[in-house]
Amino acid sequence: MAKQTIANVDVAGKTVLMRVDFNVPLDDSQNITDDRRIQMALPSIKSVVDRGGRLILMSHLGRPKGEPGDDKFSLRPTAVRLGELLGKGVAFAGDTVGDEAKAKAAAMGGGDVLVLENLRFNPGEKKGDEAFGGELAALADVYCNDAFGTCHRTDASMFAVPKAMGGKPKVVGFLVEKEIKYLSDTIANPARPFVAILGGAKVSDKINVINNLLDICDKVVIGGAMAYTFSLAQGGAVGKSLVEPDKVELAKQLLAKGGDKLVLPVDSHCGNDFSGDCDKQVVEAGQIADGYQGLDIGPKSIELFAGIVGGAKTVVWNGPMGVFEMPPFDAGTKAVAQAIADSDATSIIGGGDSAAAIQQLGFADQVSHVSTGGGASLAMLEGKAFAAVDVLDEA
């Protein structure tokens, strides 16, 4: 799946249209509360700017209804923050393919940076509209995709734009290059034992991932609330734990397919209420009393899971083991994160809550890769093809 990167293109004197993920959280005063996504795009941005390219950045932010002028979804604050990080002025266009964007793009010199307004203010973005994609493509000589979080989508900026570029260079940025290296190439040829740890609330969210990983992993470890649907499928008592009764048959099929490969919790840390100060008890798997719900894996499961991680050569983790936002039911997630951080394995953290947990616990520097895209990383773990990546130039 290796692709040409922005480093392979001579950008001097050329205009590069780069799709980034500047979907950052904003407070009510339009202040950015977490600029990590902007920081992570800096290597690709600087690669163009430092080599004398003209750089036009495009992104979505939030879920506007296609109406421009809604300040709470404006990308203007990201242009300001990017300017601070680069130590230079960054221009902003209040539209995407309108007169302002075209005029500001035409006025750019080498090393200049322009941020376009929110792509989703144009209804053509989500529709994958070819005409909209063609107008964006006309702004540039080179297309660069550095927005892994939307690589599983075929929005206009992801697919119609590179298609409309014709024979012009269509490459990935360093962020997407790294995601492909870990989430596609490493998983295609893993060092073994290869262990996947899957958590979260719903089996339905991870069915295809579990199915795919059972084919390629040596162990697939299940935690989080979805473990209780498997427990129900085994005839266990789950009290008032979060379960998906309509997925019990599916869980039975996965249990039959997985055999010894599929590892479930052996005990559960339960509470009689969804709060940190509820009445708590640790019980064997499948023995949760009426009125209690499983909120985390228990100490025996922690020991079991940590041992499996300790013996692995490649580990993929997606989804918390329990209610990690609410102590003491964060213990399982913390222990798994610690085991992965302590491991010598190639370790891939698949976005979303797992990425947040690794960051919060301070282990991000002790794992091989923390994915920037929750939905995209899940889609890649499912083994899905990515049209937005396939359309780019092969390495």
C-alpha positions as CSV (number, residue, x, y, z in Angstrom):
1,M,0.0,0.0,0.0
2,A,3.1,2.3,0.0
3,K,2.5,5.6,-1.7
4,Q,4.5,8.5,-3.0
5,T,5.0,11.1,-0.2
6,I,5.2,14.9,-0.3
7,A,9.0,14.5,0.2
8,N,9.2,12.9,-3.3
9,V,7.8,16.0,-5.0
10,D,9.8,19.1,-6.0
11,V,7.4,21.7,-4.7
12,A,9.5,24.9,-5.3
13,G,7.4,27.4,-7.2
14,K,4.4,25.1,-7.2
15,T,1.0,25.2,-5.4
16,V,0.3,22.3,-3.1
17,L,-3.3,21.6,-2.1
18,M,-3.1,19.6,1.2
19,R,-6.0,18.0,2.9
20,V,-5.4,18.1,6.6
21,D,-7.4,17.2,9.7
22,F,-7.9,20.5,11.5
23,N,-11.1,19.2,13.1
24,V,-10.0,20.6,16.5
25,P,-12.2,21.3,19.6
26,L,-13.3,24.9,20.1
27,D,-14.8,26.5,23.2
28,D,-17.7,29.0,23.1
29,S,-15.3,31.8,22.5
30,Q,-13.8,30.0,19.4
31,N,-10.6,29.3,21.3
32,I,-8.8,26.0,20.4
33,T,-8.8,23.8,23.5
34,D,-6.5,21.1,22.0
35,D,-4.2,21.8,19.0
36,R,-2.6,18.4,18.6
37,R,-4.1,17.8,15.2
38,I,-2.5,21.0,14.0
39,Q,0.8,20.1,15.6
40,M,0.7,16.7,13.9
41,A,0.4,18.2,10.5
42,L,3.4,20.5,11.0
43,P,6.1,18.1,9.4
44,S,4.2,17.9,6.1
45,I,3.3,21.7,6.2
46,K,6.9,22.6,6.9
47,S,8.2,20.3,4.2
48,V,6.3,22.4,1.6
49,V,6.9,25.8,3.1
50,D,10.7,25.3,3.7
51,R,11.2,24.2,0.1
52,G,9.5,27.2,-1.4
53,G,6.1,25.8,-2.2
54,R,2.9,27.7,-2.0
55,L,0.6,25.8,0.4
56,I,-3.2,25.8,0.4
57,L,-4.7,23.9,3.4
58,M,-8.3,22.5,3.4
59,S,-10.1,20.7,6.2
60,H,-13.6,20.2,7.7
61,L,-14.5,21.1,11.3
62,G,-17.5,19.7,13.1
63,R,-20.8,18.9,11.3
64,P,-22.3,22.1,9.9
65,K,-25.4,21.8,7.8
66,G,-23.7,23.2,4.7
67,E,-24.5,26.8,5.6
68,P,-21.4,29.2,5.5
69,G,-21.1,31.9,8.1
70,D,-21.6,29.9,11.2
71,D,-18.7,31.1,13.3
72,K,-18.7,28.1,15.6
73,F,-17.6,25.9,12.7
74,S,-15.1,28.3,11.1
75,L,-11.6,27.3,10.5
76,R,-10.3,30.8,11.1
77,P,-9.0,30.0,14.6
78,T,-6.8,27.2,13.1
79,A,-5.2,29.6,10.7
80,V,-4.3,31.9,13.6
81,R,-2.9,29.0,15.6
82,L,-0.9,27.7,12.7
83,G,0.6,31.1,12.2
84,E,1.7,31.1,15.8
85,L,3.2,27.6,15.5
86,L,5.0,28.5,12.2
87,G,6.1,32.0,13.4
88,K,4.8,33.6,10.3
89,G,1.6,35.0,8.8
90,V,-1.0,32.5,7.5
91,A,-3.7,33.8,5.2
92,F,-7.3,32.8,5.6
93,A,-10.0,32.7,2.9
94,G,-13.7,33.0,4.0
95,D,-14.8,30.5,1.3
96,T,-13.4,27.4,-0.4
97,V,-13.8,27.8,-4.2
98,G,-15.3,31.3,-4.3
99,D,-13.8,34.7,-5.4
100,E,-11.9,35.2,-2.1
101,A,-10.2,31.8,-2.2
102,K,-9.2,32.2,-5.8
103,A,-7.9,35.7,-5.4
104,K,-5.8,34.8,-2.3
105,A,-4.5,31.6,-4.0
106,A,-3.4,33.6,-7.0
107,A,-1.6,36.2,-4.8
108,M,0.6,33.6,-3.0
109,G,4.3,33.6,-3.2
110,G,6.9,30.8,-2.4
111,G,6.6,29.7,1.2
112,D,3.1,31.3,1.7
113,V,0.3,29.4,3.5
114,L,-3.4,29.8,2.9
115,V,-6.2,28.1,5.0
116,L,-9.6,27.7,3.2
117,E,-12.8,27.9,5.1
118,N,-14.6,24.8,6.4
119,L,-15.1,22.4,3.4
120,R,-18.4,21.2,4.9
121,F,-19.9,24.7,4.4
122,N,-20.2,23.5,0.8
123,P,-22.8,20.7,0.4
124,G,-20.6,19.2,-2.4
125,E,-18.0,18.0,0.1
126,K,-20.0,15.3,1.9
127,K,-21.7,14.4,-1.4
128,G,-18.3,13.7,-3.0
129,D,-19.4,16.2,-5.8
130,E,-17.0,16.0,-8.8
131,A,-17.7,19.6,-9.8
132,F,-16.7,20.9,-6.4
133,G,-13.7,18.6,-6.4
134,G,-12.7,19.9,-9.8
135,E,-12.8,23.5,-8.6
136,L,-10.6,22.7,-5.7
137,A,-8.2,20.8,-7.9
138,A,-7.9,23.8,-10.2
139,L,-6.2,25.8,-7.4
140,A,-3.1,23.6,-7.4
141,D,-0.3,21.7,-9.1
142,V,0.1,19.0,-6.4
143,Y,-2.4,17.2,-4.2
144,C,-1.4,15.9,-0.8
145,N,-3.5,13.8,1.6
146,D,-2.4,14.2,5.2
147,A,-5.8,13.6,6.8
148,F,-5.9,10.0,8.0
149,G,-9.0,10.5,10.1
150,T,-11.1,10.9,6.9
151,C,-9.2,8.4,4.7
152,H,-12.1,5.9,5.0
153,R,-14.5,8.4,3.4
154,T,-15.0,9.5,-0.2
155,D,-15.8,13.2,0.5
156,A,-14.9,15.5,-2.4
157,S,-11.7,16.7,-0.9
158,M,-10.5,13.1,-0.3
159,F,-11.5,11.5,-3.6
160,A,-12.9,13.8,-6.2
161,V,-10.0,16.2,-5.9
162,P,-7.2,13.8,-6.6
163,K,-9.2,12.2,-9.4
164,A,-9.6,15.7,-11.0
165,M,-5.8,16.3,-10.7
166,G,-5.2,14.0,-13.7
167,G,-1.5,13.4,-14.2
168,K,-0.4,15.9,-11.6
169,P,1.3,14.5,-8.5
170,K,-1.1,13.0,-5.9
171,V,0.8,12.0,-2.7
172,V,0.4,11.4,1.0
173,G,1.8,13.5,3.8
174,F,4.0,12.1,6.5
175,L,1.1,11.5,8.9
176,V,-0.8,9.3,6.5
177,E,2.5,7.6,5.4
178,K,3.0,6.6,9.0
179,E,-0.6,5.4,9.5
180,I,-0.3,3.2,6.4
181,K,3.0,1.8,7.6
182,Y,1.6,0.7,10.9
183,L,-2.0,0.0,10.3
184,S,-1.7,-1.7,6.9
185,D,1.8,-2.8,6.3
186,T,2.7,-4.0,9.9
187,I,-0.6,-5.8,10.2
188,A,-0.1,-7.5,6.8
189,N,3.3,-8.9,7.9
190,P,3.2,-8.9,11.7
191,A,6.0,-10.3,14.0
192,R,4.3,-13.1,16.0
193,P,2.7,-13.7,18.4
194,F,0.3,-11.0,17.0
195,V,-2.3,-10.0,19.7
196,A,-5.3,-7.7,19.3
197,I,-7.1,-6.2,22.3
198,L,-10.6,-4.9,21.6
199,G,-12.8,-3.1,24.0
200,G,-15.6,-0.6,24.0
201,A,-19.3,-0.8,24.4
202,K,-20.8,-2.6,21.4
203,V,-20.0,-5.8,19.6
204,S,-21.9,-4.4,16.6
205,D,-19.2,-1.6,16.3
206,K,-16.4,-4.2,16.1
207,I,-18.0,-7.3,14.4
208,N,-16.0,-6.9,11.1
209,V,-12.8,-6.0,13.0
210,I,-13.1,-9.1,15.2
211,N,-13.9,-11.3,12.2
212,N,-10.9,-10.0,10.3
213,L,-8.5,-10.1,13.2
214,L,-9.5,-13.7,14.1
215,D,-8.1,-14.6,10.6
216,I,-4.8,-13.0,11.1
217,C,-4.0,-12.8,14.9
218,D,-2.7,-15.4,17.3
219,K,-5.0,-14.0,20.1
220,V,-7.9,-11.6,20.1
221,V,-8.6,-10.3,23.6
222,I,-12.0,-8.9,24.4
223,G,-12.8,-6.4,27.2
224,G,-15.1,-3.5,27.8
225,A,-18.9,-3.8,27.8
226,M,-19.0,-5.9,24.7
227,A,-17.5,-8.7,26.7
228,Y,-20.9,-9.0,28.5
229,T,-22.7,-9.9,25.2
230,F,-20.2,-12.7,24.8
231,S,-20.8,-13.8,28.4
232,L,-24.6,-13.8,27.7
233,A,-23.9,-16.0,24.6
234,Q,-22.1,-18.5,26.9
235,G,-25.2,-18.6,29.2
236,G,-23.6,-16.4,31.9
237,A,-25.5,-14.1,34.3
238,V,-24.8,-10.4,33.4
239,G,-27.1,-8.6,35.8
240,K,-27.9,-5.1,34.4
241,S,-24.6,-4.9,32.4
242,L,-24.8,-3.2,29.0
243,V,-25.5,-5.9,26.5
244,E,-26.8,-6.3,22.9
245,P,-29.3,-9.1,23.1
246,D,-29.8,-9.0,19.3
247,K,-26.1,-9.8,18.9
248,V,-26.0,-12.9,21.0
249,E,-26.2,-15.2,18.0
250,L,-23.4,-13.4,16.3
251,A,-21.3,-13.6,19.5
252,K,-21.9,-17.4,19.5
253,Q,-20.7,-17.6,15.9
254,L,-17.5,-15.6,16.8
255,L,-16.9,-17.8,19.8
256,A,-17.2,-20.9,17.6
257,K,-14.9,-19.4,15.0
258,G,-12.3,-18.0,17.5
259,G,-12.0,-21.1,19.7
260,D,-8.9,-20.7,21.9
261,K,-7.8,-17.6,19.9
262,L,-10.7,-15.5,21.4
263,V,-9.9,-14.6,25.0
264,L,-12.6,-13.2,27.3
265,P,-12.4,-11.8,30.8
266,V,-12.4,-14.4,33.6
267,D,-13.8,-11.9,36.2
268,S,-15.6,-8.6,36.4
269,H,-15.5,-5.5,38.6
270,C,-19.1,-4.6,39.1
271,G,-21.2,-1.9,40.7
272,N,-24.8,-1.5,41.7
273,D,-24.9,2.0,40.1
274,F,-23.1,3.8,37.4
275,S,-20.9,5.9,39.7
276,G,-17.4,5.7,41.3
277,D,-18.8,5.5,44.8
278,C,-21.4,2.7,44.2
279,D,-21.4,-0.6,46.1
280,K,-18.7,-2.7,44.3
281,Q,-17.9,-6.4,44.0
282,V,-15.5,-8.5,42.0
283,V,-17.1,-11.7,40.6
284,E,-16.2,-14.6,38.3
285,A,-17.2,-14.0,34.7
286,G,-20.9,-14.9,34.1
287,Q,-21.8,-14.6,37.8
288,I,-22.9,-10.9,38.0
289,A,-25.8,-10.5,40.5
290,D,-29.1,-9.0,39.6
291,G,-28.9,-5.2,40.3
292,Y,-25.2,-5.1,39.5
293,Q,-23.5,-4.2,36.2
294,G,-20.0,-5.0,35.0
295,L,-18.0,-1.7,34.7
296,D,-14.4,-3.1,34.3
297,I,-12.4,-6.3,34.0
298,G,-11.4,-7.8,37.3
299,P,-7.9,-8.4,38.8
300,K,-7.6,-12.0,37.4
301,S,-8.4,-10.7,33.9
302,I,-5.9,-7.9,34.3
303,E,-3.2,-10.4,35.1
304,L,-4.3,-12.7,32.2
305,F,-4.4,-9.9,29.6
306,A,-1.1,-8.4,30.8
307,G,0.6,-11.8,30.5
308,I,-0.7,-12.2,26.9
309,V,0.6,-8.7,26.0
310,G,3.9,-9.4,27.6
311,G,4.5,-12.4,25.3
312,A,3.5,-10.6,22.1
313,K,5.7,-9.3,19.3
314,T,2.9,-7.2,17.7
315,V,0.0,-5.6,19.6
316,V,-3.0,-3.7,18.3
317,W,-5.3,-2.1,20.9
318,N,-8.7,-0.5,20.2
319,G,-11.2,0.3,22.9
320,P,-11.1,0.6,26.7
321,M,-11.5,-2.3,29.1
322,G,-14.1,-0.5,31.3
323,V,-15.4,2.9,32.2
324,F,-11.9,4.4,32.1
325,E,-13.2,8.0,32.8
326,M,-14.5,6.9,36.2
327,P,-12.1,5.6,38.9
328,P,-11.8,2.9,40.2
329,F,-13.3,1.4,37.0
330,D,-10.3,2.7,35.0
331,A,-8.0,0.0,36.5
332,G,-8.3,-2.5,33.6
333,T,-7.6,0.1,30.9
334,K,-4.7,1.5,32.9
335,A,-3.2,-2.0,33.4
336,V,-3.5,-2.9,29.7
337,A,-1.9,0.5,28.7
338,Q,0.9,-0.1,31.2
339,A,1.5,-3.7,29.8
340,I,1.6,-2.4,26.3
341,A,4.0,0.4,27.3
342,D,6.3,-2.1,29.1
343,S,6.2,-4.5,26.2
344,D,9.0,-4.8,23.5
345,A,6.3,-5.5,20.9
346,T,5.5,-3.2,18.0
347,S,2.4,-1.5,19.5
348,I,-0.3,0.2,17.6
349,I,-3.0,2.1,19.4
350,G,-6.1,2.4,17.2
351,G,-7.4,5.9,17.8
352,G,-10.5,7.0,19.7
353,D,-10.7,6.3,23.4
354,S,-7.6,4.1,23.4
355,A,-5.6,6.9,22.0
356,A,-7.1,9.3,24.6
357,A,-6.2,6.8,27.4
358,I,-2.6,6.4,26.2
359,Q,-2.2,10.2,26.1
360,Q,-3.8,10.8,29.5
361,L,-1.7,8.1,31.1
362,G,1.5,9.5,29.6
363,F,2.4,6.4,27.7
364,A,2.2,7.8,24.2
365,D,6.0,8.0,23.9
366,Q,6.3,4.3,25.0
367,V,4.3,2.8,22.1
368,S,5.2,2.5,18.5
369,H,2.2,4.3,17.0
370,V,-0.9,6.1,18.2
371,S,-3.4,6.4,15.4
372,T,-5.0,9.8,14.6
373,G,-8.2,8.3,13.3
374,G,-10.7,6.3,15.3
375,G,-13.1,5.4,12.4
376,A,-10.3,5.2,9.9
377,S,-8.2,2.9,12.0
378,L,-11.1,0.6,12.6
379,A,-11.8,0.4,8.9
380,M,-8.2,-0.4,8.2
381,L,-8.3,-3.1,10.9
382,E,-11.3,-4.5,9.1
383,G,-9.1,-4.9,6.1
384,K,-11.2,-2.5,4.0
385,A,-9.9,-0.8,0.9
386,F,-9.6,2.9,1.0
387,A,-10.6,4.6,-2.2
388,A,-9.1,7.9,-1.1
389,V,-5.7,6.2,-0.7
390,D,-5.9,3.9,-3.7
391,V,-6.3,6.9,-6.0
392,L,-2.9,8.3,-5.0
393,D,0.4,7.7,-6.7
394,E,2.1,4.4,-6.0
395,A,5.6,4.5,-4.5
